[in-house]
Amino acid sequence: MIYVYRVTAGQERIVLEMLYKKAKKDKLKIYSLAHFEDLKGYLIAEGEDEVSIRQAGLRITHIKGILEKPMEISEIEGMIEAAKPAALSVSKGDIVELISGPFKGEKARVIKIDSNKEEVTVELTEVAVPIPVTIKANTIKVFQKASQEEKG
């Protein structure tokens, strides 16, 4: 079953590490722990039963409690999908909008994708001389998908 810890916002990574160490040391039946950047103040844990989950959280600072009702995997699938890097959903030739950094708000065309480094190289479209810029994949969002002719 999947349970949700309520934790002090901003302390999720520290609590995650402490939970991991305690579960490993005490050989608790906790199978996975997850923290999503978009979900401040919460950690997700998959365990055999509520007893294991509660035992892992005992006397760990910054844990405020556990949500009453366990969740189903289908309820968090959307968060898992959202956590995947944008580079996987972007294709060469797509028009993207930069959502952070010095070119925030600018439109650009994807000219190269490096999935290993989670980087994309884009060419700014609204400038006099197009310059290639390599940026992190999580700093873009797809504005317009490339048509089939443009990809070929």
Secondary structure, DSSP 8 states (H G I E B T S, - for coil): -EEEEEE-TT-HHHHHHHHHHHHHHTT--EEEEE--TTSTTEEEEEES-HHHHHHHHTT-TTEEEE-SS-B-HHHHHHHHHHHS-GGGG--TT-EEEE-SSTTTT-EEEEEEEETTTTEEEEEESSSSS--EEEEEGGGEEEEE---HHHH-
